[in-house]
Amino acid sequence: MSILTMSIGPIGPLVEIGLLVSKPRAEALTANGIKVPDMVIAHGLIDTGAICTCIDPLIVRKLGLSPTGTTQVYTPSSGTLGHACDLYDVSLGIVMGASQEHVVSITMPVLEAELAYQGFEALIGRDVLARGTLFYNGQAGSFTLSF
């Protein structure tokens, strides 16, 4: 089990993540003689209110991703109407500790959302958090994430 304990910053609980194209996409690119994009390192805000993980359009462009589908997204501001968002398949890993080891290396669909203007490039939603344990200690100003 990997355990990460960090301070809660002014933005909130941030973790470093690594994002790659999904394994099937990497295999398709390689088979066609196209270079697989390098890993993109980003800051992800842990968000227990997000059902699924989201990434900024800059990451989508850096990885050369194409939508693999769409889904309806409902937010407090959209009410019952919601709005359609593109889905992208990525491989995501959370950097755990000084060893820079990636854990939770999973391929999953993520949404695209404008996030970078807020000081982070991804929201880590409950789809990732469901695979581990999160302890948020507001009084101590820290959080612990384990997988």
Biotite code that builds the C-alpha atoms (Angstrom):
import biotite.structure as struc

atoms = struc.array([
    struc.Atom([0.000, 0.000, 0.000], chain_id="A", res_id=1, res_name="MET", atom_name="CA", element="C"),
    struc.Atom([1.261, 3.479, -0.854], chain_id="A", res_id=2, res_name="SER", atom_name="CA", element="C"),
    struc.Atom([0.462, 6.347, 1.506], chain_id="A", res_id=3, res_name="ILE", atom_name="CA", element="C"),
    struc.Atom([0.796, 10.045, 0.750], chain_id="A", res_id=4, res_name="LEU", atom_name="CA", element="C"),
    struc.Atom([0.339, 12.714, 3.428], chain_id="A", res_id=5, res_name="THR", atom_name="CA", element="C"),
    struc.Atom([0.475, 16.348, 2.353], chain_id="A", res_id=6, res_name="MET", atom_name="CA", element="C"),
    struc.Atom([-0.479, 19.803, 3.539], chain_id="A", res_id=7, res_name="SER", atom_name="CA", element="C"),
    struc.Atom([-3.701, 21.347, 2.372], chain_id="A", res_id=8, res_name="ILE", atom_name="CA", element="C"),
    struc.Atom([-2.687, 24.417, 0.395], chain_id="A", res_id=9, res_name="GLY", atom_name="CA", element="C"),
    struc.Atom([-4.640, 27.619, -0.264], chain_id="A", res_id=10, res_name="PRO", atom_name="CA", element="C"),
    struc.Atom([-6.341, 25.994, -3.264], chain_id="A", res_id=11, res_name="ILE", atom_name="CA", element="C"),
    struc.Atom([-7.089, 22.770, -1.385], chain_id="A", res_id=12, res_name="GLY", atom_name="CA", element="C"),
    struc.Atom([-5.744, 19.209, -1.432], chain_id="A", res_id=13, res_name="PRO", atom_name="CA", element="C"),
    struc.Atom([-3.496, 19.031, -4.513], chain_id="A", res_id=14, res_name="LEU", atom_name="CA", element="C"),
    struc.Atom([-1.634, 15.978, -5.798], chain_id="A", res_id=15, res_name="VAL", atom_name="CA", element="C"),
    struc.Atom([0.763, 15.553, -8.690], chain_id="A", res_id=16, res_name="GLU", atom_name="CA", element="C"),
    struc.Atom([-0.493, 13.279, -11.436], chain_id="A", res_id=17, res_name="ILE", atom_name="CA", element="C"),
    struc.Atom([0.957, 11.826, -14.605], chain_id="A", res_id=18, res_name="GLY", atom_name="CA", element="C"),
    struc.Atom([-1.249, 11.443, -17.672], chain_id="A", res_id=19, res_name="LEU", atom_name="CA", element="C"),
    struc.Atom([-0.606, 9.340, -20.760], chain_id="A", res_id=20, res_name="LEU", atom_name="CA", element="C"),
    struc.Atom([-2.649, 8.286, -23.754], chain_id="A", res_id=21, res_name="VAL", atom_name="CA", element="C"),
    struc.Atom([-4.469, 5.019, -23.049], chain_id="A", res_id=22, res_name="SER", atom_name="CA", element="C"),
    struc.Atom([-2.705, 1.755, -23.853], chain_id="A", res_id=23, res_name="LYS", atom_name="CA", element="C"),
    struc.Atom([-4.990, 1.008, -26.858], chain_id="A", res_id=24, res_name="PRO", atom_name="CA", element="C"),
    struc.Atom([-4.314, 4.513, -28.246], chain_id="A", res_id=25, res_name="ARG", atom_name="CA", element="C"),
    struc.Atom([-0.548, 4.120, -27.721], chain_id="A", res_id=26, res_name="ALA", atom_name="CA", element="C"),
    struc.Atom([-0.636, 0.769, -29.543], chain_id="A", res_id=27, res_name="GLU", atom_name="CA", element="C"),
    struc.Atom([-2.606, 2.274, -32.446], chain_id="A", res_id=28, res_name="ALA", atom_name="CA", element="C"),
    struc.Atom([-0.191, 5.201, -32.737], chain_id="A", res_id=29, res_name="LEU", atom_name="CA", element="C"),
    struc.Atom([2.840, 2.894, -32.668], chain_id="A", res_id=30, res_name="THR", atom_name="CA", element="C"),
    struc.Atom([1.305, 0.566, -35.266], chain_id="A", res_id=31, res_name="ALA", atom_name="CA", element="C"),
    struc.Atom([0.912, 3.572, -37.577], chain_id="A", res_id=32, res_name="ASN", atom_name="CA", element="C"),
    struc.Atom([4.474, 4.806, -37.010], chain_id="A", res_id=33, res_name="GLY", atom_name="CA", element="C"),
    struc.Atom([3.346, 7.821, -34.971], chain_id="A", res_id=34, res_name="ILE", atom_name="CA", element="C"),
    struc.Atom([5.275, 8.869, -31.880], chain_id="A", res_id=35, res_name="LYS", atom_name="CA", element="C"),
    struc.Atom([3.382, 8.338, -28.630], chain_id="A", res_id=36, res_name="VAL", atom_name="CA", element="C"),
    struc.Atom([3.122, 11.662, -26.721], chain_id="A", res_id=37, res_name="PRO", atom_name="CA", element="C"),
    struc.Atom([5.228, 12.016, -23.591], chain_id="A", res_id=38, res_name="ASP", atom_name="CA", element="C"),
    struc.Atom([3.628, 11.893, -20.167], chain_id="A", res_id=39, res_name="MET", atom_name="CA", element="C"),
    struc.Atom([2.039, 15.147, -19.038], chain_id="A", res_id=40, res_name="VAL", atom_name="CA", element="C"),
    struc.Atom([2.569, 16.024, -15.379], chain_id="A", res_id=41, res_name="ILE", atom_name="CA", element="C"),
    struc.Atom([-0.242, 18.075, -13.832], chain_id="A", res_id=42, res_name="ALA", atom_name="CA", element="C"),
    struc.Atom([-1.627, 19.243, -10.498], chain_id="A", res_id=43, res_name="HIS", atom_name="CA", element="C"),
    struc.Atom([-4.917, 17.606, -9.566], chain_id="A", res_id=44, res_name="GLY", atom_name="CA", element="C"),
    struc.Atom([-7.334, 18.930, -6.972], chain_id="A", res_id=45, res_name="LEU", atom_name="CA", element="C"),
    struc.Atom([-9.005, 16.184, -4.960], chain_id="A", res_id=46, res_name="ILE", atom_name="CA", element="C"),
    struc.Atom([-12.735, 16.819, -5.346], chain_id="A", res_id=47, res_name="ASP", atom_name="CA", element="C"),
    struc.Atom([-15.164, 14.552, -3.492], chain_id="A", res_id=48, res_name="THR", atom_name="CA", element="C"),
    struc.Atom([-18.010, 16.435, -5.168], chain_id="A", res_id=49, res_name="GLY", atom_name="CA", element="C"),
    struc.Atom([-16.919, 15.363, -8.664], chain_id="A", res_id=50, res_name="ALA", atom_name="CA", element="C"),
    struc.Atom([-18.356, 12.063, -9.861], chain_id="A", res_id=51, res_name="ILE", atom_name="CA", element="C"),
    struc.Atom([-15.632, 11.707, -12.468], chain_id="A", res_id=52, res_name="CYS", atom_name="CA", element="C"),
    struc.Atom([-12.149, 13.012, -13.081], chain_id="A", res_id=53, res_name="THR", atom_name="CA", element="C"),
    struc.Atom([-11.680, 16.037, -15.353], chain_id="A", res_id=54, res_name="CYS", atom_name="CA", element="C"),
    struc.Atom([-8.667, 17.398, -17.241], chain_id="A", res_id=55, res_name="ILE", atom_name="CA", element="C"),
    struc.Atom([-7.920, 20.803, -18.749], chain_id="A", res_id=56, res_name="ASP", atom_name="CA", element="C"),
    struc.Atom([-8.050, 21.250, -22.552], chain_id="A", res_id=57, res_name="PRO", atom_name="CA", element="C"),
    struc.Atom([-4.289, 21.972, -22.521], chain_id="A", res_id=58, res_name="LEU", atom_name="CA", element="C"),
    struc.Atom([-3.683, 18.351, -21.452], chain_id="A", res_id=59, res_name="ILE", atom_name="CA", element="C"),
    struc.Atom([-6.061, 17.130, -24.164], chain_id="A", res_id=60, res_name="VAL", atom_name="CA", element="C"),
    struc.Atom([-3.997, 19.048, -26.754], chain_id="A", res_id=61, res_name="ARG", atom_name="CA", element="C"),
    struc.Atom([-0.601, 17.960, -25.370], chain_id="A", res_id=62, res_name="LYS", atom_name="CA", element="C"),
    struc.Atom([-1.648, 14.303, -25.537], chain_id="A", res_id=63, res_name="LEU", atom_name="CA", element="C"),
    struc.Atom([-3.342, 14.711, -28.935], chain_id="A", res_id=64, res_name="GLY", atom_name="CA", element="C"),
    struc.Atom([-6.523, 13.105, -27.633], chain_id="A", res_id=65, res_name="LEU", atom_name="CA", element="C"),
    struc.Atom([-9.719, 12.577, -29.610], chain_id="A", res_id=66, res_name="SER", atom_name="CA", element="C"),
    struc.Atom([-13.120, 12.227, -27.934], chain_id="A", res_id=67, res_name="PRO", atom_name="CA", element="C"),
    struc.Atom([-14.218, 8.635, -27.337], chain_id="A", res_id=68, res_name="THR", atom_name="CA", element="C"),
    struc.Atom([-17.775, 9.609, -26.438], chain_id="A", res_id=69, res_name="GLY", atom_name="CA", element="C"),
    struc.Atom([-19.911, 12.156, -24.645], chain_id="A", res_id=70, res_name="THR", atom_name="CA", element="C"),
    struc.Atom([-21.841, 12.259, -21.402], chain_id="A", res_id=71, res_name="THR", atom_name="CA", element="C"),
    struc.Atom([-24.339, 14.582, -19.761], chain_id="A", res_id=72, res_name="GLN", atom_name="CA", element="C"),
    struc.Atom([-22.873, 16.582, -16.889], chain_id="A", res_id=73, res_name="VAL", atom_name="CA", element="C"),
    struc.Atom([-24.965, 18.158, -14.171], chain_id="A", res_id=74, res_name="TYR", atom_name="CA", element="C"),
    struc.Atom([-23.599, 20.942, -12.004], chain_id="A", res_id=75, res_name="THR", atom_name="CA", element="C"),
    struc.Atom([-25.218, 23.240, -9.477], chain_id="A", res_id=76, res_name="PRO", atom_name="CA", element="C"),
    struc.Atom([-25.281, 25.966, -12.136], chain_id="A", res_id=77, res_name="SER", atom_name="CA", element="C"),
    struc.Atom([-26.737, 23.744, -14.896], chain_id="A", res_id=78, res_name="SER", atom_name="CA", element="C"),
    struc.Atom([-29.617, 22.434, -12.822], chain_id="A", res_id=79, res_name="GLY", atom_name="CA", element="C"),
    struc.Atom([-31.649, 19.592, -14.301], chain_id="A", res_id=80, res_name="THR", atom_name="CA", element="C"),
    struc.Atom([-30.739, 20.489, -17.887], chain_id="A", res_id=81, res_name="LEU", atom_name="CA", element="C"),
    struc.Atom([-27.059, 19.565, -17.727], chain_id="A", res_id=82, res_name="GLY", atom_name="CA", element="C"),
    struc.Atom([-24.791, 19.853, -20.725], chain_id="A", res_id=83, res_name="HIS", atom_name="CA", element="C"),
    struc.Atom([-22.924, 17.436, -22.987], chain_id="A", res_id=84, res_name="ALA", atom_name="CA", element="C"),
    struc.Atom([-19.180, 16.976, -22.385], chain_id="A", res_id=85, res_name="CYS", atom_name="CA", element="C"),
    struc.Atom([-16.627, 15.043, -24.399], chain_id="A", res_id=86, res_name="ASP", atom_name="CA", element="C"),
    struc.Atom([-14.984, 11.990, -22.834], chain_id="A", res_id=87, res_name="LEU", atom_name="CA", element="C"),
    struc.Atom([-11.322, 11.080, -23.406], chain_id="A", res_id=88, res_name="TYR", atom_name="CA", element="C"),
    struc.Atom([-9.547, 7.842, -22.494], chain_id="A", res_id=89, res_name="ASP", atom_name="CA", element="C"),
    struc.Atom([-6.307, 8.363, -20.573], chain_id="A", res_id=90, res_name="VAL", atom_name="CA", element="C"),
    struc.Atom([-3.953, 6.448, -18.326], chain_id="A", res_id=91, res_name="SER", atom_name="CA", element="C"),
    struc.Atom([-3.638, 8.281, -15.031], chain_id="A", res_id=92, res_name="LEU", atom_name="CA", element="C"),
    struc.Atom([-1.189, 7.804, -12.195], chain_id="A", res_id=93, res_name="GLY", atom_name="CA", element="C"),
    struc.Atom([-0.913, 9.663, -8.897], chain_id="A", res_id=94, res_name="ILE", atom_name="CA", element="C"),
    struc.Atom([2.632, 10.482, -7.830], chain_id="A", res_id=95, res_name="VAL", atom_name="CA", element="C"),
    struc.Atom([3.158, 9.102, -4.336], chain_id="A", res_id=96, res_name="MET", atom_name="CA", element="C"),
    struc.Atom([6.045, 10.298, -2.173], chain_id="A", res_id=97, res_name="GLY", atom_name="CA", element="C"),
    struc.Atom([9.665, 11.191, -2.748], chain_id="A", res_id=98, res_name="ALA", atom_name="CA", element="C"),
    struc.Atom([10.246, 8.088, -4.901], chain_id="A", res_id=99, res_name="SER", atom_name="CA", element="C"),
    struc.Atom([7.960, 9.657, -7.544], chain_id="A", res_id=100, res_name="GLN", atom_name="CA", element="C"),
    struc.Atom([6.254, 6.265, -7.815], chain_id="A", res_id=101, res_name="GLU", atom_name="CA", element="C"),
    struc.Atom([2.963, 6.313, -9.712], chain_id="A", res_id=102, res_name="HIS", atom_name="CA", element="C"),
    struc.Atom([0.108, 4.410, -8.138], chain_id="A", res_id=103, res_name="VAL", atom_name="CA", element="C"),
    struc.Atom([-3.473, 4.037, -9.293], chain_id="A", res_id=104, res_name="VAL", atom_name="CA", element="C"),
    struc.Atom([-2.156, 3.606, -12.805], chain_id="A", res_id=105, res_name="SER", atom_name="CA", element="C"),
    struc.Atom([-5.486, 3.088, -14.518], chain_id="A", res_id=106, res_name="ILE", atom_name="CA", element="C"),
    struc.Atom([-7.021, 3.690, -17.910], chain_id="A", res_id=107, res_name="THR", atom_name="CA", element="C"),
    struc.Atom([-10.278, 5.527, -17.596], chain_id="A", res_id=108, res_name="MET", atom_name="CA", element="C"),
    struc.Atom([-12.558, 8.032, -19.321], chain_id="A", res_id=109, res_name="PRO", atom_name="CA", element="C"),
    struc.Atom([-12.181, 11.630, -18.159], chain_id="A", res_id=110, res_name="VAL", atom_name="CA", element="C"),
    struc.Atom([-14.066, 14.823, -18.941], chain_id="A", res_id=111, res_name="LEU", atom_name="CA", element="C"),
    struc.Atom([-12.608, 17.987, -20.398], chain_id="A", res_id=112, res_name="GLU", atom_name="CA", element="C"),
    struc.Atom([-13.128, 21.134, -18.314], chain_id="A", res_id=113, res_name="ALA", atom_name="CA", element="C"),
    struc.Atom([-11.482, 24.570, -18.168], chain_id="A", res_id=114, res_name="GLU", atom_name="CA", element="C"),
    struc.Atom([-9.459, 24.303, -14.960], chain_id="A", res_id=115, res_name="LEU", atom_name="CA", element="C"),
    struc.Atom([-5.985, 25.834, -15.373], chain_id="A", res_id=116, res_name="ALA", atom_name="CA", element="C"),
    struc.Atom([-7.197, 29.359, -14.587], chain_id="A", res_id=117, res_name="TYR", atom_name="CA", element="C"),
    struc.Atom([-7.966, 28.077, -11.067], chain_id="A", res_id=118, res_name="GLN", atom_name="CA", element="C"),
    struc.Atom([-4.385, 26.955, -10.394], chain_id="A", res_id=119, res_name="GLY", atom_name="CA", element="C"),
    struc.Atom([-4.672, 23.241, -11.245], chain_id="A", res_id=120, res_name="PHE", atom_name="CA", element="C"),
    struc.Atom([-5.089, 21.183, -14.414], chain_id="A", res_id=121, res_name="GLU", atom_name="CA", element="C"),
    struc.Atom([-7.238, 18.285, -13.206], chain_id="A", res_id=122, res_name="ALA", atom_name="CA", element="C"),
    struc.Atom([-9.999, 17.392, -10.773], chain_id="A", res_id=123, res_name="LEU", atom_name="CA", element="C"),
    struc.Atom([-9.521, 14.011, -9.127], chain_id="A", res_id=124, res_name="ILE", atom_name="CA", element="C"),
    struc.Atom([-13.056, 12.705, -8.774], chain_id="A", res_id=125, res_name="GLY", atom_name="CA", element="C"),
    struc.Atom([-14.740, 9.878, -6.924], chain_id="A", res_id=126, res_name="ARG", atom_name="CA", element="C"),
    struc.Atom([-13.999, 7.478, -9.806], chain_id="A", res_id=127, res_name="ASP", atom_name="CA", element="C"),
    struc.Atom([-10.338, 7.545, -8.690], chain_id="A", res_id=128, res_name="VAL", atom_name="CA", element="C"),
    struc.Atom([-10.949, 8.095, -4.980], chain_id="A", res_id=129, res_name="LEU", atom_name="CA", element="C"),
    struc.Atom([-13.164, 4.978, -4.839], chain_id="A", res_id=130, res_name="ALA", atom_name="CA", element="C"),
    struc.Atom([-9.992, 2.909, -5.351], chain_id="A", res_id=131, res_name="ARG", atom_name="CA", element="C"),
    struc.Atom([-8.348, 4.134, -2.143], chain_id="A", res_id=132, res_name="GLY", atom_name="CA", element="C"),
    struc.Atom([-8.790, 5.951, 1.152], chain_id="A", res_id=133, res_name="THR", atom_name="CA", element="C"),
    struc.Atom([-8.853, 9.704, 1.705], chain_id="A", res_id=134, res_name="LEU", atom_name="CA", element="C"),
    struc.Atom([-8.506, 11.258, 5.152], chain_id="A", res_id=135, res_name="PHE", atom_name="CA", element="C"),
    struc.Atom([-9.000, 15.033, 5.217], chain_id="A", res_id=136, res_name="TYR", atom_name="CA", element="C"),
    struc.Atom([-7.784, 16.574, 8.476], chain_id="A", res_id=137, res_name="ASN", atom_name="CA", element="C"),
    struc.Atom([-8.867, 20.200, 8.345], chain_id="A", res_id=138, res_name="GLY", atom_name="CA", element="C"),
    struc.Atom([-7.716, 20.966, 11.893], chain_id="A", res_id=139, res_name="GLN", atom_name="CA", element="C"),
    struc.Atom([-4.166, 19.799, 11.136], chain_id="A", res_id=140, res_name="ALA", atom_name="CA", element="C"),
    struc.Atom([-4.247, 21.288, 7.626], chain_id="A", res_id=141, res_name="GLY", atom_name="CA", element="C"),
    struc.Atom([-3.312, 17.985, 5.980], chain_id="A", res_id=142, res_name="SER", atom_name="CA", element="C"),
    struc.Atom([-4.747, 15.119, 4.005], chain_id="A", res_id=143, res_name="PHE", atom_name="CA", element="C"),
    struc.Atom([-3.720, 11.494, 3.575], chain_id="A", res_id=144, res_name="THR", atom_name="CA", element="C"),
    struc.Atom([-4.361, 9.479, 0.461], chain_id="A", res_id=145, res_name="LEU", atom_name="CA", element="C"),
    struc.Atom([-3.636, 5.758, 0.306], chain_id="A", res_id=146, res_name="SER", atom_name="CA", element="C"),
    struc.Atom([-4.016, 3.081, -2.352], chain_id="A", res_id=147, res_name="PHE", atom_name="CA", element="C"),
])
